[in-house]
Amino acid sequence: MKKIVFLIVFIAQVYFLHAQVIIKEIASNVTDVTVYMSGAQITHSADVKLEKGDYYLLVTGISPDINEKSIKVSANDNVKITSITYTVDYLEAVAETNEIKSLKDTVKAITRKITATTNQLNVYKSEKELILKNNDIKGSDNGMLTSELQKAADLYRLRLNEINTQTEKLNEQLDIYTERLTKVQNQLVEHNSKQNQPVYKMNITASVKAATISPFVINYLVSDAGWAAYYDIRATDVNSPIQLDYKAKVFNNCSIDWT
């Protein structure tokens, strides 16, 4: 009985302690990037409204290519940061990007066009089969004059030619739609492969002495970014001086955008 009472008290204490910690999610924005020839330093900033108390802050929008040892976080004097950790959340769904939404809308639009075109082809096919089934035209011995026979034959030939022409056009259009759909679907698969990634979060525990709106500045290094030098050479003619421009090609594969 004593063990049960002790367990209940222990659980209550743990619950009470956790209840005192305020959990808050912070959506950070990239505000500055310093690109090195190999690697880059990324700076996130966010103004966060906090009341007095202990906090467990979840910072989203962090690069998965982060160097954990390079993480630095600063806030104002009312906020004392006690720990910084970095976790991966495989369960949280990532919101669809505008590119993915646009690609999905395009897939639906092309699919509707393919369905409409296929329906038109089926109508022409049925009409053609009907004409061919009823082409047993009798001669004058069976009551149809030669002139009427010729008119009927001309009518059948004209309509069959129209059907064949329209069918050919529709098949060409269907090929275009199908090819376009394949390309868009492949592009969608490519975007989804990048989209369906775990969410990377930075976890910050902090103690707030007084209510405040604190700017949080987060710095860290990533490895899959950098720049390479290249030159642009121009001259008006062979007798003119050469203008040499020194430029840089920047690459960013750290899974977050630099706007």
C-alpha positions as CSV (number, residue, x, y, z in Angstrom):
1,M,0.0,0.0,0.0
2,K,2.9,2.3,0.9
3,K,4.5,1.6,-2.5
4,I,1.3,2.6,-4.3
5,V,1.0,5.8,-2.3
6,F,4.6,6.7,-3.0
7,L,4.1,6.0,-6.8
8,I,1.0,8.3,-6.9
9,V,2.9,11.0,-5.1
10,F,5.9,10.6,-7.5
11,I,3.7,10.8,-10.6
12,A,1.9,13.9,-9.1
13,Q,5.3,15.6,-8.5
14,V,6.5,14.9,-12.1
15,Y,3.2,16.1,-13.5
16,F,3.4,19.3,-11.3
17,L,7.0,20.0,-12.5
18,H,6.1,19.5,-16.1
19,A,3.0,21.7,-15.7
20,Q,5.2,24.6,-14.6
21,V,7.2,24.5,-17.9
22,I,5.6,26.4,-20.7
23,I,6.0,24.8,-24.1
24,K,6.1,27.3,-27.0
25,E,6.8,26.8,-30.7
26,I,8.8,29.5,-32.5
27,A,8.6,29.9,-36.3
28,S,12.0,31.4,-37.2
29,N,13.0,33.2,-40.4
30,V,16.4,33.3,-42.1
31,T,17.6,36.9,-41.9
32,D,21.2,36.6,-42.8
33,V,23.6,34.2,-44.6
34,T,27.3,34.3,-44.8
35,V,28.5,32.0,-47.6
36,Y,32.0,30.7,-47.5
37,M,33.8,28.8,-50.3
38,S,32.9,25.7,-48.4
39,G,29.9,25.9,-46.1
40,A,27.8,28.8,-44.8
41,Q,26.7,30.4,-41.6
42,I,22.9,30.9,-41.3
43,T,21.2,33.3,-39.0
44,H,17.5,32.9,-37.9
45,S,15.7,35.6,-36.0
46,A,12.3,35.8,-34.2
47,D,10.7,38.2,-31.8
48,V,9.0,36.1,-29.1
49,K,6.6,37.3,-26.4
50,L,7.3,35.6,-23.1
51,E,5.8,35.8,-19.6
52,K,7.7,35.1,-16.5
53,G,8.5,31.4,-16.0
54,D,10.4,28.4,-17.4
55,Y,10.1,27.6,-21.1
56,Y,10.7,24.7,-23.5
57,L,11.0,26.5,-26.9
58,L,10.7,24.5,-30.1
59,V,12.3,26.4,-33.0
60,T,11.1,25.2,-36.5
61,G,12.5,25.9,-39.9
62,I,16.0,24.7,-39.1
63,S,18.3,23.2,-41.8
64,P,18.9,19.4,-41.5
65,D,22.4,20.0,-42.7
66,I,23.3,21.7,-39.4
67,N,26.6,21.4,-37.5
68,E,25.3,20.9,-34.0
69,K,28.5,22.1,-32.4
70,S,28.3,25.4,-34.1
71,I,24.8,26.4,-32.7
72,K,24.7,29.7,-30.9
73,V,21.5,31.3,-29.5
74,S,21.1,34.7,-27.9
75,A,18.2,36.6,-26.3
76,N,17.7,39.7,-24.2
77,D,18.8,40.1,-20.5
78,N,15.4,38.9,-19.2
79,V,15.9,35.4,-20.8
80,K,18.4,33.0,-19.4
81,I,19.1,30.1,-21.8
82,T,19.9,26.9,-20.0
83,S,20.2,24.3,-22.7
84,I,20.1,23.8,-26.5
85,T,19.4,20.5,-28.2
86,Y,18.6,19.5,-31.8
87,T,16.0,16.9,-32.7
88,V,14.3,15.2,-35.7
89,D,10.6,14.8,-35.7
90,Y,9.5,12.1,-38.1
91,L,5.8,12.3,-37.2
92,E,4.9,15.9,-37.9
93,A,3.5,16.6,-41.4
94,V,5.2,19.3,-43.4
95,A,2.8,21.8,-45.0
96,E,2.6,21.5,-48.8
97,T,4.6,24.1,-50.7
98,N,3.0,26.4,-53.3
99,E,4.9,24.5,-56.0
100,I,3.4,21.2,-54.9
101,K,-0.1,22.7,-54.7
102,S,0.4,24.2,-58.2
103,L,1.6,20.9,-59.6
104,K,-1.3,19.0,-58.1
105,D,-3.7,21.5,-59.7
106,T,-2.0,21.0,-63.0
107,V,-2.3,17.2,-62.8
108,K,-6.0,17.5,-62.1
109,A,-6.5,19.9,-65.0
110,I,-4.6,17.7,-67.5
111,T,-6.4,14.6,-66.3
112,R,-9.8,16.3,-66.9
113,K,-8.6,17.2,-70.5
114,I,-7.5,13.6,-71.1
115,T,-10.9,12.3,-69.9
116,A,-12.8,14.7,-72.1
117,T,-10.6,13.9,-75.1
118,T,-11.0,10.1,-74.5
119,N,-14.8,10.6,-74.3
120,Q,-14.8,12.4,-77.7
121,L,-12.8,9.6,-79.2
122,N,-15.2,7.0,-77.9
123,V,-18.2,8.9,-79.4
124,Y,-16.5,9.0,-82.8
125,K,-15.6,5.3,-82.5
126,S,-19.2,4.4,-81.8
127,E,-20.5,6.5,-84.7
128,K,-18.0,4.9,-87.1
129,E,-19.0,1.4,-86.0
130,L,-22.7,2.4,-86.5
131,I,-22.0,3.7,-90.0
132,L,-20.0,0.6,-91.0
133,K,-22.8,-1.7,-89.7
134,N,-25.4,0.0,-91.8
135,N,-23.4,0.3,-95.0
136,D,-25.3,-2.6,-96.7
137,I,-26.9,-0.4,-99.3
138,K,-29.0,-2.2,-101.8
139,G,-29.1,-1.4,-105.6
140,S,-32.0,-0.4,-107.8
141,D,-33.3,-4.0,-108.0
142,N,-34.3,-3.6,-104.3
143,G,-36.0,-0.3,-104.6
144,M,-33.1,2.2,-104.3
145,L,-32.3,4.3,-107.4
146,T,-28.7,4.5,-108.6
147,S,-28.7,8.3,-107.9
148,E,-29.9,7.7,-104.3
149,L,-27.3,5.0,-103.9
150,Q,-24.6,7.4,-105.0
151,K,-25.8,10.1,-102.6
152,A,-25.8,7.6,-99.7
153,A,-22.3,6.4,-100.6
154,D,-21.1,10.0,-100.8
155,L,-22.7,10.8,-97.4
156,Y,-21.1,7.8,-95.8
157,R,-17.7,8.6,-97.3
158,L,-17.9,12.2,-96.3
159,R,-18.8,11.4,-92.7
160,L,-16.2,8.7,-92.4
161,N,-13.5,11.1,-93.6
162,E,-14.7,13.7,-91.0
163,I,-14.6,11.1,-88.3
164,N,-11.1,9.9,-89.2
165,T,-9.8,13.4,-89.4
166,Q,-11.2,14.4,-86.0
167,T,-10.0,11.1,-84.5
168,E,-6.5,11.7,-85.7
169,K,-6.5,15.3,-84.3
170,L,-7.9,14.0,-80.9
171,N,-5.3,11.2,-80.7
172,E,-2.5,13.8,-81.4
173,Q,-4.0,16.0,-78.6
174,L,-4.2,13.0,-76.3
175,D,-0.5,12.2,-76.9
176,I,0.4,15.8,-76.0
177,Y,-1.7,15.7,-72.8
178,T,-0.3,12.3,-71.8
179,E,3.3,13.5,-72.3
180,R,2.6,16.7,-70.4
181,L,1.0,14.7,-67.5
182,T,4.0,12.4,-67.3
183,K,6.3,15.3,-67.0
184,V,4.3,17.1,-64.4
185,Q,3.8,13.9,-62.4
186,N,7.6,13.2,-62.5
187,Q,8.2,16.8,-61.2
188,L,5.6,16.2,-58.5
189,V,7.4,13.1,-57.4
190,E,10.7,15.0,-57.3
191,H,9.1,17.7,-55.1
192,N,7.4,15.2,-52.8
193,S,10.7,13.3,-52.3
194,K,12.1,16.6,-50.9
195,Q,8.9,17.5,-49.2
196,N,8.3,14.3,-47.3
197,Q,11.3,14.8,-45.0
198,P,11.3,14.8,-41.2
199,V,11.0,18.1,-39.4
200,Y,14.2,19.4,-37.8
201,K,13.7,21.4,-34.6
202,M,16.0,23.2,-32.2
203,N,14.9,22.8,-28.6
204,I,15.8,25.6,-26.2
205,T,15.1,25.6,-22.4
206,A,15.0,29.0,-20.9
207,S,14.1,30.8,-17.7
208,V,12.4,34.2,-18.1
209,K,12.8,36.6,-15.2
210,A,10.1,39.1,-16.3
211,A,7.5,39.4,-19.0
212,T,9.3,40.5,-22.2
213,I,9.3,40.5,-26.0
214,S,12.8,39.1,-26.7
215,P,14.6,38.9,-30.0
216,F,16.0,35.4,-30.4
217,V,19.0,35.2,-32.8
218,I,20.1,31.7,-33.8
219,N,23.4,31.1,-35.6
220,Y,24.8,27.8,-37.0
221,L,27.0,26.4,-39.7
222,V,25.9,24.1,-42.6
223,S,28.2,22.2,-44.9
224,D,26.2,21.7,-48.1
225,A,26.5,25.2,-49.4
226,G,29.2,27.5,-50.7
227,W,30.5,29.4,-53.7
228,A,33.0,29.0,-56.5
229,A,34.7,31.8,-58.5
230,Y,34.3,32.4,-62.2
231,Y,35.3,35.1,-64.6
232,D,33.4,37.1,-67.2
233,I,35.6,38.5,-70.0
234,R,34.4,41.1,-72.4
235,A,36.0,43.2,-75.1
236,T,34.6,45.5,-77.8
237,D,37.2,44.4,-80.4
238,V,40.7,43.1,-80.6
239,N,42.2,46.5,-80.1
240,S,40.2,47.5,-77.1
241,P,41.1,46.7,-73.4
242,I,39.7,43.6,-71.9
243,Q,37.1,44.0,-69.1
244,L,37.5,41.2,-66.6
245,D,34.7,40.7,-64.0
246,Y,35.3,38.4,-61.0
247,K,32.1,36.7,-60.0
248,A,30.8,33.9,-57.8
249,K,28.4,31.0,-58.3
250,V,26.6,30.3,-55.1
251,F,25.0,26.9,-54.4
252,N,22.6,26.0,-51.6
253,N,21.7,22.4,-50.8
254,C,20.9,22.7,-47.1
255,S,17.1,22.3,-47.6
256,I,16.1,25.8,-46.5
257,D,15.6,28.8,-48.8
258,W,17.6,32.0,-48.7
259,T,15.2,34.8,-49.8
